[in-house]
């Protein structure tokens, strides 16, 4: 009997990873609050002055354009990672489930994937993101948040490599998804040879996997980051950074 093959699931960011630009930034800079105001708002997030959720609602609220008109601008400006299509086809061929996790808006991400990959291939990508209420005339773009709390989805982007080095977190840097495909193939081969696809993986790292190198020629300077906030840690690693809930004091206990 052939050795079992381990089930692999891939999770990826969207803006600045699958696509080199940020979908929201393209809209805000061209059709909304403008680049200068958007950068000012980004700084307020990084400084902790305002939450990501509060700032995002202002940014999305600045748009007064129908969805299709906004998408035409994105279509002209967005650039897909040069190796992503090949990598995703590799995932399909090898039964690797590919998911997008993003702080962006799901209708936008799905439309972008449908357009650049085709609807059939796009349908095989799961998207975990915020939903949105967008009026047909474009008079309102309102995020429908997945969580009630004001989670800190600070744009970590290219700062992640520095963060991993600073905190001694194992990671693999990449310049494009061509590099990711090569590394995943190596990991799959090594795991099959050492474990036969059973038990703990040969290379087990529960915290970080692959980040785009700061030195990458594909790097986008706009993606500047702050150290992840407490709320972001809770979102990413809930088992390690759970919200503290004080225990109620019994009424009959002496003060």
Steps between C-alpha positions, in 0.01 A plus 500: 500500500635846410591741776218741586539858385456764766210741455632851438308824543647832387400839645609821329464873540361683196612863475875525444529121476284352223470847353780752525270792581241550773148487355368745757785745447435504125139599564566751777787674320317532168134527592471568871682696768819527293853372560604774743202450732527122472866508604411723794233251607746210465734684737218534754459122496873436543530750785202347679312830487205333328397140438522328163124460495431869568746618237381244245142614535611856425699387196223285354247770589691748284407311182213633288527281193307194372677168554557431130653843442734449793593157374600638160763713675628199696519289185735755342727539803518155659789268417483132593811329637685356201508149644157479662303341216754220466507450878123482528483249215762299689271510805204377294704220342623381841175534693632789710217714635578869447337772710527877514485671839464875475384808688360626170151468352395162366296624198804689373743212552268252328442730202875555462572125509214426258644752256869412520465120538164423345189403697567125494847528653394781733216286638759259639644770727333550836484857629485596866443877506252766599180525301367830370183693434548703181206696362442470123552873447825492700372741765600262781786252547454345842716214636310219674755388758557133578573582865329731746828610658721768344775260398834649406561390141797734463663477160805297597614444141874513446569562869419133568844377399663742745247397767584131455873571525454720807292237681694197371198356321595247228384606155581465130539819299376516141502736205207347310268200513750321278721484809204390712424213260862383512506509881167319536622226266813461714297488821260242353786279381688524831188424703407201286851356528530553877146436627312331217235766548412376850527674838679827566632659179874493438507879501249623755465875559163611642575873497653622174553356156601719208530878475595711202859622540554869574775492237271345240485676163126436520474684832254785518639794704150611602468199730648632821420323824477521872558218744175302525269636768361304791169463318676366190687243709166391648359459148798303367582293811186489719635206702799708610358852517148458632311802628525513878161480667504583874307260719199653679538544874234308699255733672558339840879546487638759742671797339 
